[in-house]
Amino acid sequence: MKLIVGLGNPGLKHEKTRHNLGFMIADAFFKDYGHPKDSWKEDKKFQSQISEIIWQPKKGKEEKVIPVKPLAFMNNSGLAVSSISRFYKIPPFDIWVVHDEVDLPLGGMKIRFAGSSAGHKGVESILKHLKTEKFWRFRMGIGSQKGKPPGKKVKPIDGFVLSDFSESEKGKAREIIKRGKKALEEALEEGLEKAMNRFNTK
């Protein structure tokens, strides 16, 4: 069984922000692989939108996949992840967290296991509540303000991640959503190592 967690903030005002890239990828994955008659179910006990998918790989046995979007806001994501993982008895190794990453260029991706939060508040919350760093991260690049030309205004980091993609960035944003969805599919079909080899950018 796998727990796939897309990170973001609930509410219309956050819907299209960079910080909600995890939500966007979880939505794209669920749209393609969830049952057509199913939808996200809001579970107040878990403070999340949650569903279940039976994944039948081309080779091997079927597996239950639990896609989740925590609704307790980014800084409290770990509460939902820890309670869901306990309920379904999913070990940290089988938890995949999909989140935005300011240290990667827009369109960049790094799948990695364990490590620090690198300042990401959602990942930090998950580390705190799972009491371990040993879970998988799908780090999705949202662009960086580093290297901006002199005189170009640099936003505070919170303002940057909570901003929408600009018109010139929207094409790349759509592509990274597709790549994130495909990376999840590849990891479920062929394993995480093959997904890393195919999708990790330098």
PASEBA-1860 file (N, C-alpha, C; in nm, 3 decimals):
! residues 202
1> MKLIVGLG> 0.084/-0.119/0.000/0.000/0.000/0.000/0.088/0.124/0.000 ~ 0.046/0.224/-0.077/0.121/0.350/-0.085/0.030/0.466/-0.044 ~ 0.089/0.560/0.028/0.022/0.685/0.063/0.087/0.795/-0.019 ~ 0.011/0.856/-0.110/0.062/0.965/-0.194/0.001/1.095/-0.145 ~ 0.085/1.183/-0.094/0.040/1.307/-0.030/0.079/1.426/-0.117 ~ -0.020/1.497/-0.168/0.006/1.623/-0.237/-0.008/1.737/-0.138 ~ 0.094/1.821/-0.126/0.090/1.930/-0.028/0.040/2.060/-0.091 ~ -0.034/2.135/-0.010/-0.086/2.264/-0.054/-0.168/2.327/0.057
9> NPGLKHEK> -0.234/2.435/0.023/-0.323/2.504/0.117/-0.465/2.501/0.061 ~ -0.566/2.479/0.147/-0.704/2.478/0.099/-0.754/2.620/0.068 ~ -0.862/2.627/-0.010/-0.925/2.756/-0.036/-0.896/2.810/-0.175 ~ -0.992/2.881/-0.231/-0.981/2.932/-0.367/-0.863/3.028/-0.385 ~ -0.833/3.108/-0.282/-0.727/3.208/-0.300/-0.589/3.144/-0.313 ~ -0.577/3.019/-0.267/-0.448/2.948/-0.277/-0.442/2.853/-0.395 ~ -0.554/2.833/-0.461/-0.569/2.723/-0.556/-0.461/2.717/-0.663 ~ -0.422/2.832/-0.717/-0.330/2.833/-0.831/-0.191/2.884/-0.795
17> TRHNLGFM> -0.161/2.890/-0.666/-0.030/2.940/-0.624/0.078/2.834/-0.641 ~ 0.203/2.880/-0.642/0.317/2.789/-0.655/0.318/2.685/-0.542 ~ 0.279/2.730/-0.423/0.283/2.643/-0.304/0.183/2.527/-0.315 ~ 0.088/2.538/-0.408/-0.014/2.435/-0.424/0.017/2.337/-0.537 ~ 0.141/2.336/-0.581/0.178/2.245/-0.689/0.154/2.099/-0.651 ~ 0.175/2.065/-0.524/0.149/1.928/-0.479/0.002/1.890/-0.495 ~ -0.087/1.983/-0.459/-0.232/1.962/-0.480/-0.262/1.940/-0.629 ~ -0.203/2.025/-0.713/-0.230/2.018/-0.857/-0.190/1.882/-0.915
25> IADAFFKD> -0.075/1.832/-0.872/-0.028/1.703/-0.923/-0.113/1.589/-0.869 ~ -0.152/1.598/-0.741/-0.242/1.497/-0.683/-0.375/1.495/-0.758 ~ -0.427/1.613/-0.793/-0.552/1.621/-0.869/-0.537/1.559/-1.007 ~ -0.426/1.588/-1.074/-0.403/1.532/-1.208/-0.390/1.381/-1.203 ~ -0.320/1.331/-1.103/-0.303/1.186/-1.086/-0.439/1.120/-1.061 ~ -0.517/1.179/-0.970/-0.647/1.121/-0.936/-0.742/1.126/-1.056 ~ -0.737/1.234/-1.132/-0.824/1.247/-1.249/-0.798/1.135/-1.349 ~ -0.671/1.099/-1.367/-0.635/0.997/-1.466/-0.652/0.854/-1.415
33> YGHPKDSW> -0.630/0.834/-1.285/-0.622/0.697/-1.236/-0.728/0.659/-1.134 ~ -0.802/0.757/-1.084/-0.913/0.725/-0.995/-1.029/0.667/-1.074 ~ -1.121/0.600/-1.005/-1.240/0.547/-1.071/-1.326/0.663/-1.121 ~ -1.377/0.656/-1.246/-1.454/0.769/-1.300/-1.570/0.814/-1.212 ~ -1.630/0.723/-1.136/-1.745/0.759/-1.053/-1.704/0.812/-0.916 ~ -1.577/0.801/-0.885/-1.529/0.846/-0.754/-1.490/0.993/-0.758 ~ -1.482/1.053/-0.641/-1.431/1.189/-0.628/-1.355/1.195/-0.495 ~ -1.283/1.305/-0.475/-1.220/1.326/-0.346/-1.328/1.329/-0.238
41> KEDKKFQS> -1.302/1.263/-0.127/-1.396/1.267/-0.014/-1.332/1.346/0.099 ~ -1.405/1.444/0.151/-1.351/1.522/0.262/-1.373/1.445/0.391 ~ -1.265/1.412/0.459/-1.271/1.336/0.584/-1.228/1.426/0.699 ~ -1.323/1.465/0.782/-1.292/1.558/0.891/-1.201/1.495/0.996 ~ -1.214/1.364/1.013/-1.127/1.296/1.110/-0.980/1.311/1.072 ~ -0.952/1.302/0.943/-0.814/1.313/0.894/-0.779/1.454/0.847 ~ -0.875/1.547/0.852/-0.854/1.684/0.803/-0.794/1.683/0.663 ~ -0.855/1.605/0.576/-0.800/1.584/0.442/-0.908/1.553/0.341
49> QISEIIWQ> -0.874/1.575/0.216/-0.945/1.511/0.107/-0.869/1.382/0.075 ~ -0.942/1.274/0.060/-0.878/1.143/0.052/-0.957/1.052/-0.042 ~ -0.890/0.958/-0.102/-0.959/0.858/-0.183/-0.876/0.730/-0.182 ~ -0.923/0.630/-0.255/-0.850/0.504/-0.267/-0.850/0.463/-0.414 ~ -0.738/0.413/-0.460/-0.723/0.362/-0.596/-0.665/0.221/-0.587 ~ -0.717/0.132/-0.664/-0.654/0.000/-0.677/-0.566/0.006/-0.801 ~ -0.435/-0.001/-0.778/-0.339/0.010/-0.888/-0.302/-0.129/-0.936 ~ -0.330/-0.156/-1.062/-0.293/-0.283/-1.123/-0.179/-0.258/-1.221
57> PKKGKEEK> -0.056/-0.289/-1.180/0.056/-0.268/-1.273/0.050/-0.367/-1.389 ~ 0.124/-0.334/-1.495/0.129/-0.425/-1.609/0.191/-0.559/-1.570 ~ 0.282/-0.553/-1.474/0.343/-0.676/-1.421/0.328/-0.674/-1.270 ~ 0.294/-0.787/-1.211/0.288/-0.794/-1.065/0.147/-0.780/-1.011 ~ 0.140/-0.779/-0.879/0.011/-0.777/-0.809/-0.045/-0.637/-0.796 ~ -0.178/-0.630/-0.784/-0.242/-0.502/-0.761/-0.207/-0.449/-0.622 ~ -0.218/-0.320/-0.607/-0.181/-0.256/-0.481/-0.278/-0.141/-0.454 ~ -0.312/-0.124/-0.327/-0.397/-0.010/-0.290/-0.311/0.115/-0.279
65> VIPVKPLA> -0.360/0.225/-0.338/-0.293/0.354/-0.332/-0.390/0.454/-0.270 ~ -0.344/0.527/-0.169/-0.427/0.626/-0.100/-0.377/0.765/-0.136 ~ -0.444/0.836/-0.230/-0.407/0.975/-0.256/-0.471/1.066/-0.150 ~ -0.396/1.166/-0.107/-0.441/1.253/0.001/-0.402/1.398/-0.027 ~ -0.493/1.490/0.007/-0.459/1.633/0.011/-0.495/1.684/0.150 ~ -0.396/1.706/0.238/-0.426/1.758/0.372/-0.489/1.897/0.364 ~ -0.589/1.921/0.448/-0.662/2.048/0.447/-0.636/2.135/0.570 ~ -0.537/2.096/0.650/-0.508/2.169/0.773/-0.405/2.281/0.752
73> FMNNSGLA> -0.388/2.324/0.627/-0.289/2.422/0.587/-0.149/2.361/0.596 ~ -0.060/2.416/0.514/0.072/2.358/0.494/0.146/2.328/0.624 ~ 0.146/2.424/0.717/0.227/2.409/0.838/0.179/2.297/0.929 ~ 0.057/2.245/0.907/0.004/2.137/0.990/-0.020/2.008/0.910 ~ 0.043/1.998/0.795/0.022/1.880/0.709/0.056/1.750/0.779 ~ 0.154/1.754/0.867/0.200/1.632/0.934/0.094/1.566/1.020 ~ 0.002/1.645/1.075/-0.107/1.589/1.156/-0.189/1.490/1.074 ~ -0.226/1.531/0.953/-0.306/1.445/0.865/-0.225/1.323/0.821
81> VSSISRFY> -0.101/1.346/0.780/-0.020/1.236/0.728/0.004/1.130/0.834 ~ 0.035/1.173/0.956/0.062/1.075/1.062/-0.064/0.997/1.100 ~ -0.179/1.064/1.107/-0.301/0.993/1.146/-0.347/0.896/1.037 ~ -0.334/0.936/0.911/-0.373/0.846/0.801/-0.278/0.727/0.794 ~ -0.150/0.752/0.808/-0.053/0.641/0.801/-0.074/0.541/0.914 ~ -0.111/0.592/1.032/-0.139/0.500/1.145/-0.266/0.419/1.118 ~ -0.370/0.486/1.068/-0.498/0.419/1.043/-0.481/0.307/0.941 ~ -0.409/0.334/0.832/-0.392/0.234/0.727/-0.269/0.144/0.749
89> KIPPFDIW> -0.195/0.173/0.857/-0.074/0.096/0.889/0.028/0.101/0.772 ~ 0.050/0.221/0.724/0.146/0.242/0.614/0.278/0.290/0.673 ~ 0.386/0.216/0.652/0.515/0.260/0.707/0.569/0.381/0.633 ~ 0.657/0.459/0.697/0.711/0.580/0.633/0.771/0.555/0.495 ~ 0.836/0.441/0.475/0.900/0.411/0.348/0.800/0.412/0.233 ~ 0.673/0.383/0.262/0.570/0.379/0.158/0.487/0.508/0.151 ~ 0.539/0.614/0.211/0.475/0.746/0.202/0.552/0.830/0.101 ~ 0.481/0.879/0.000/0.540/0.964/-0.103/0.478/1.103/-0.092
97> VVHDEVDL> 0.560/1.202/-0.068/0.512/1.340/-0.049/0.550/1.422/-0.172 ~ 0.450/1.481/-0.237/0.471/1.562/-0.357/0.458/1.709/-0.316 ~ 0.564/1.787/-0.337/0.562/1.925/-0.290/0.643/2.018/-0.379 ~ 0.613/2.147/-0.366/0.686/2.251/-0.439/0.825/2.268/-0.381 ~ 0.918/2.314/-0.466/1.056/2.330/-0.422/1.117/2.456/-0.483 ~ 1.152/2.553/-0.396/1.208/2.680/-0.445/1.354/2.667/-0.487 ~ 1.421/2.561/-0.445/1.562/2.545/-0.481/1.581/2.478/-0.616 ~ 1.471/2.449/-0.686/1.480/2.392/-0.820/1.415/2.488/-0.919
105> PLGGMKIR> 1.470/2.498/-1.040/1.408/2.584/-1.141/1.270/2.532/-1.180 ~ 1.187/2.619/-1.230/1.054/2.578/-1.273/1.067/2.469/-1.380 ~ 1.005/2.354/-1.352/1.015/2.239/-1.442/1.115/2.136/-1.395 ~ 1.201/2.171/-1.297/1.296/2.074/-1.243/1.227/1.978/-1.146 ~ 1.286/1.862/-1.128/1.228/1.762/-1.038/1.338/1.678/-0.974 ~ 1.320/1.647/-0.847/1.411/1.555/-0.778/1.328/1.461/-0.691 ~ 1.336/1.333/-0.719/1.278/1.233/-0.632/1.389/1.188/-0.538 ~ 1.365/1.194/-0.409/1.470/1.154/-0.314/1.409/1.091/-0.191
113> FAGSSAGH> 1.491/1.015/-0.122/1.449/0.950/0.001/1.517/1.015/0.120 ~ 1.438/1.046/0.223/1.489/1.098/0.351/1.556/1.235/0.332 ~ 1.621/1.280/0.437/1.685/1.411/0.437/1.603/1.514/0.513 ~ 1.656/1.635/0.517/1.593/1.744/0.592/1.474/1.801/0.514 ~ 1.407/1.898/0.575/1.294/1.963/0.508/1.339/2.069/0.408 ~ 1.465/2.111/0.416/1.519/2.219/0.333/1.434/2.345/0.345 ~ 1.374/2.365/0.462/1.297/2.486/0.488/1.151/2.480/0.446 ~ 1.109/2.368/0.388/0.968/2.356/0.345/0.882/2.325/0.466
121> KGVESILK> 0.786/2.414/0.496/0.707/2.402/0.620/0.620/2.276/0.622 ~ 0.567/2.237/0.507/0.485/2.116/0.502/0.566/1.992/0.532 ~ 0.683/1.982/0.469/0.772/1.867/0.492/0.820/1.868/0.637 ~ 0.849/1.987/0.688/0.891/2.001/0.828/0.786/1.946/0.924 ~ 0.660/1.977/0.897/0.550/1.927/0.980/0.540/1.776/0.974 ~ 0.560/1.720/0.855/0.554/1.574/0.840/0.669/1.508/0.916 ~ 0.788/1.565/0.904/0.903/1.514/0.980/0.871/1.512/1.130 ~ 0.813/1.619/1.178/0.782/1.633/1.320/0.682/1.528/1.366
129> HLKTEKFW> 0.575/1.507/1.290/0.468/1.418/1.335/0.494/1.271/1.306 ~ 0.569/1.242/1.199/0.606/1.102/1.176/0.724/1.060/1.264 ~ 0.796/1.160/1.314/0.916/1.137/1.397/1.023/1.058/1.321 ~ 1.028/1.079/1.191/1.132/1.017/1.109/1.144/1.097/0.980 ~ 1.262/1.091/0.920/1.284/1.155/0.789/1.274/1.053/0.676 ~ 1.250/0.926/0.711/1.262/0.818/0.613/1.133/0.797/0.533 ~ 1.098/0.900/0.456/0.989/0.889/0.360/1.035/0.952/0.229 ~ 0.962/0.925/0.123/1.001/0.973/-0.010/0.944/1.112/-0.038
137> RFRMGIGS> 1.021/1.191/-0.114/0.976/1.324/-0.154/0.987/1.336/-0.306 ~ 0.884/1.388/-0.366/0.885/1.427/-0.507/0.893/1.580/-0.506 ~ 1.012/1.632/-0.521/1.037/1.777/-0.510/1.020/1.839/-0.648 ~ 0.922/1.927/-0.661/0.884/1.983/-0.791/0.922/2.131/-0.798 ~ 1.008/2.164/-0.892/1.060/2.301/-0.901/0.955/2.404/-0.938 ~ 0.951/2.512/-0.861/0.855/2.620/-0.889/0.925/2.749/-0.933 ~ 1.055/2.740/-0.955/1.128/2.860/-0.994/1.196/2.923/-0.874 ~ 1.292/3.003/-0.902/1.369/3.067/-0.796/1.389/3.214/-0.830
145> QKGKPPGK> 1.407/3.295/-0.729/1.435/3.437/-0.752/1.585/3.465/-0.755 ~ 1.664/3.360/-0.739/1.808/3.378/-0.741/1.852/3.420/-0.881 ~ 1.949/3.507/-0.885/2.003/3.548/-1.014/1.917/3.646/-1.091 ~ 1.822/3.709/-1.022/1.741/3.811/-1.091/1.829/3.930/-1.128 ~ 1.798/3.994/-1.240/1.879/4.110/-1.281/1.877/4.220/-1.175 ~ 1.986/4.297/-1.164/1.988/4.408/-1.068/1.870/4.502/-1.092 ~ 1.810/4.545/-0.982/1.696/4.635/-0.993/1.562/4.564/-1.001 ~ 1.564/4.434/-1.029/1.440/4.357/-1.035/1.400/4.322/-0.893
153> KVKPIDGF> 1.276/4.353/-0.858/1.230/4.334/-0.720/1.225/4.186/-0.683 ~ 1.281/4.152/-0.567/1.277/4.015/-0.516/1.176/4.009/-0.403 ~ 1.081/3.919/-0.415/0.977/3.905/-0.313/1.031/3.828/-0.193 ~ 0.978/3.853/-0.071/1.008/3.764/0.042/0.965/3.622/0.004 ~ 1.032/3.521/0.059/1.007/3.383/0.018/0.860/3.343/0.035 ~ 0.797/3.387/0.146/0.656/3.353/0.167/0.569/3.414/0.058 ~ 0.597/3.536/0.021/0.522/3.601/-0.084/0.542/3.533/-0.219 ~ 0.664/3.486/-0.243/0.693/3.420/-0.370/0.617/3.288/-0.383
161> VLSDFSES> 0.625/3.202/-0.281/0.560/3.070/-0.292/0.408/3.083/-0.293 ~ 0.355/3.191/-0.234/0.210/3.211/-0.231/0.160/3.294/-0.349 ~ 0.248/3.318/-0.446/0.207/3.391/-0.566/0.168/3.292/-0.676 ~ 0.087/3.340/-0.770/0.050/3.258/-0.886/0.166/3.255/-0.986 ~ 0.166/3.154/-1.070/0.261/3.152/-1.181/0.228/3.267/-1.277 ~ 0.331/3.331/-1.329/0.308/3.440/-1.423/0.261/3.381/-1.557 ~ 0.211/3.469/-1.644/0.163/3.424/-1.775/0.274/3.351/-1.852 ~ 0.395/3.402/-1.842/0.507/3.342/-1.915/0.550/3.207/-1.856
169> EKGKAREI> 0.510/3.180/-1.732/0.548/3.055/-1.665/0.442/2.946/-1.675 ~ 0.322/2.982/-1.717/0.211/2.887/-1.709/0.230/2.762/-1.797 ~ 0.296/2.778/-1.910/0.325/2.662/-1.995/0.415/2.562/-1.924 ~ 0.521/2.613/-1.861/0.613/2.525/-1.787/0.544/2.463/-1.666 ~ 0.454/2.540/-1.602/0.380/2.489/-1.487/0.292/2.371/-1.528 ~ 0.226/2.383/-1.643/0.144/2.271/-1.692/0.230/2.149/-1.720 ~ 0.350/2.172/-1.773/0.440/2.060/-1.804/0.488/1.990/-1.678 ~ 0.520/2.066/-1.573/0.570/2.001/-1.451/0.458/1.923/-1.382
177> IKRGKKAL> 0.334/1.968/-1.397/0.221/1.890/-1.344/0.211/1.756/-1.417 ~ 0.225/1.760/-1.549/0.221/1.636/-1.628/0.337/1.544/-1.591 ~ 0.457/1.603/-1.576/0.575/1.523/-1.541/0.562/1.463/-1.402 ~ 0.506/1.540/-1.309/0.487/1.487/-1.174/0.391/1.369/-1.173 ~ 0.282/1.381/-1.247/0.185/1.272/-1.258/0.250/1.150/-1.321 ~ 0.329/1.171/-1.428/0.396/1.060/-1.496/0.500/0.994/-1.405 ~ 0.568/1.075/-1.323/0.668/1.020/-1.231/0.602/0.928/-1.128 ~ 0.486/0.968/-1.078/0.413/0.881/-0.985/0.374/0.751/-1.053
185> EEALEEGL> 0.325/0.761/-1.175/0.287/0.641/-1.250/0.408/0.549/-1.269 ~ 0.521/0.606/-1.312/0.642/0.528/-1.335/0.689/0.460/-1.205 ~ 0.683/0.534/-1.095/0.727/0.478/-0.966/0.638/0.361/-0.924 ~ 0.508/0.373/-0.949/0.416/0.263/-0.915/0.434/0.143/-1.009 ~ 0.463/0.171/-1.135/0.478/0.063/-1.233/0.613/-0.006/-1.226 ~ 0.719/0.075/-1.220/0.855/0.022/-1.237/0.944/0.035/-1.113 ~ 0.897/0.108/-1.014/0.977/0.128/-0.894/1.039/0.267/-0.890 ~ 1.074/0.308/-0.770/1.124/0.445/-0.750/1.260/0.469/-0.814
193> EKAMNRFN> 1.345/0.368/-0.817/1.479/0.387/-0.874/1.469/0.421/-1.023 ~ 1.384/0.349/-1.095/1.368/0.378/-1.238/1.304/0.515/-1.258 ~ 1.210/0.550/-1.171/1.149/0.683/-1.180/1.254/0.792/-1.156 ~ 1.341/0.772/-1.059/1.449/0.868/-1.033/1.540/0.883/-1.155 ~ 1.578/0.770/-1.215/1.667/0.775/-1.330/1.604/0.848/-1.448 ~ 1.473/0.833/-1.462/1.405/0.892/-1.577/1.369/1.039/-1.555 ~ 1.326/1.075/-1.433/1.266/1.206/-1.413/1.355/1.306/-1.338 ~ 1.454/1.261/-1.261/1.536/1.356/-1.187/1.616/1.444/-1.282
201> TK> 1.610/1.574/-1.260/1.685/1.667/-1.342/1.815/1.702/-1.272 ~ 1.913/1.746/-1.349/2.044/1.780/-1.291/2.043/1.921/-1.235
END
